[in-house]
Structures are given as C-alpha cells and as structure tokens.
Amino acid sequence: MVILDLILPRMDGGQTYLAMKQVDRDLKAMFCSGFTSDQLISSLLQEEHLRAVRKPFRIDEFLAAVRDSLDTPRV
C-alpha cells in the first residue's frame, strides 16, 4: 500500500498514483492532504475507489482509512 500527499514537487499525488498503477494494477493507495476539493482529484478518488484523509487528521481517522483502503477490493 502507498500513502500519497496530493501536492508533490514534480508530479502531483494523482499522477504518481496513476504511474504506479501501471506497474501494479492491484496497487492499494490512499491520499492525505489539506486539499481535497479539486474536481480532478475528486474524480480520481471516485473512479478509483480511493480514500483521502484531510490534514490535519486524528490518528484514529488515519488508521480507519488505511484499514478501509486495505479491505476495499480493487475494481
């Protein structure tokens, strides 16, 4: 499983996820970011059935999102 921030220096988290998914179609992933309102990101999360945890987050929220991400079957 990979946990990505949406805002990264060279490639954003969405682009990074899509590149990694080309290597492993069964990749489990989730995002952590203070920015989850962008339409493009929202579409990616919905299409790929991915979770996003908004910063700052509580550890129990983070752990629940990790568990849910691991348990969600890939489509």
N, C-alpha and C positions, 0 to 999 in steps of 0.2 A: 504494500500500500504506500502511496505517496501523498503527502500533505503539502499543498502549494499555497503560496500567497498569490493573490490576483495581480498585484503590482510588483513586477520584477524588472531589473535594469535592461536587459536586451530583448527578451521575449516575455510577454505577459504570461500569467499562470495558465490561461486558457490555451494559448498557443503551445506552451510547454506540455500541457496535458495531451493535446492532440498529437504532438510529435512523439511523445512517449507511448501513446496508444497504438501508433503504427508499429512499434516494436513488440508490444504485448497487448493484444486485443482484450485480454481479461484483466487489464490493469484496474486496480481499485484505487480510488482517489477521492480526496475532499479538499476543500479550499478554506482558508482562513483569511479574512480581510476586513478592513474597515469600509470597503467599497463593494457593495453587492447590488446596487441599484441600476447599474448599467444594463441596458436592454440586451446587448450582445452576450454579456456574462449570464444574465438571467436565462436567455435562450439555451446557452450551452449547458447550464446546470439542469434545466428541464429536459432537454433532449437526451442527455447522457445519464440522467437519473443520479446526479451528484449532489452532495450536501455542501453547504457553505456555513461556516460559523463566523459571525460578525465579531470583530475585535472592538473593545475588549470583551473577553468571554470568561465565564466561570469554568473551572476545571471539570465540573460535572457535565456541563453542556458540551464541552470539547470531547470528553470521553464517550458520551452518549452518541455524538455524531460519528466518532471513529467506529464504535460498535455497529451502528446502523449502516455505515458505509461498508464495513466488512461483511455484514449479513445480507446486504441487498444483492440479489443476483444480477449479473451483467446481462444486458439485453442484446 
